[in-house]
Amino acid sequence: MNQGITEQQVRAIFRDELKKLFGFNSNPDIEYLPINQAYLKLGYKNARALRYAIDSGVLRVGKEVQDRRSSDSTRPDYYFNIQACINRLNTPPEKRSS
């Protein structure tokens, strides 16, 4: 009896590893939006106010925010996990940890 893994199992493993490597998320509940759409959805007046939330530490790069800039760029390209941002903004300031 052959106890090796099938081609379909190898393909599934490979597909999952590629998703992890390139940051693809198969969870449809997670919604990432660029800053020019996220500020409206999060109730900010403009994108500058949302950038200030990052600079002040209210929203954190690597937690609620992704910086998707290319390696040769100095200007950030922010994408926001909307649900994570809402959870963070709904947490009282004194209970937010860095």
N, C-alpha and C positions, 0 to 999 in steps of 0.2 A: 504494500500500500504506500503510495507516494504522499508524504506529509509536507511537501513544499507549499509555498504560497502560490496562488493562481495569478495569472496576468492581471485580472481585474482587481485583485487586492493590491498588487504592486502599483497599478495606475491610481487607485484611491489614495494610497500612502503618498505617492509622488504629488498628486494634486493637492493634498492637504499641506505638504511641506512647501510647495510653491506659494500657496495662499499665505502661510506664515511668513515666508521669506519676503514677499512683496507687499505685505500688509493688507491683503484682501480679506474682507470679513464676510463670512457667509450668514451672519446674523442680520436679518432684514430690519430688526428693530433699532439698530444703531444707524443714526442719520448724521453724516458729516456734511457740513455746508461751508463754502468759502465765506470769508469775512463780509463780502458785499451782500450776502443773503442772510447770514447768521445774525447780524445786528438787528434786523427787522424781526426775526423769529424770536429773539431773546429779549426784545423790548427796549433796545438801546436806541438813542436818538440818531447816531451815525456810526460809521466804522471807526472813527477816531476814538469815540468813547469806549468801544469794545477793545481797541488796542490798549487804551489806558487800563482797562481791567486786567489785561495780561501784565503790563508793566508794573502795576501795583500789587500783583500777586493774588488777586481775587480769582482769576482763572489761570491755570498752570499749563505751560507747554509740556507735553509728555503725559499729561493726565486728561484734562478736558480739551486740550488744543493740540493739534498736530502742526508742525512746521514742515511743509513739503517743499521747501526751496531746493533748488539744484545745488550741487556742491560748489559751483563757482559763483553763486549769487550771494550778495550781501543783504538783500532785501527779503524779509520773511514772507512766506506764502502760507498764511494761516488757514486751517480748516478746523471747524468746531464740532465736537460731538455734542449735539443739541441736548440730549437727555442728561449727559454727565454735567453739562453746563447748568442746566436747570436745577439738578440736585445740588450742585455746589452753591449756586446763588440762593437756594432756599435754606441753606445752612446758616445759622446765625454767625456773624463775623467772629464772635468770641470762641466759637467751637470749631472754626476752620483751622486745620493744621496745614502747614506748608507742604 
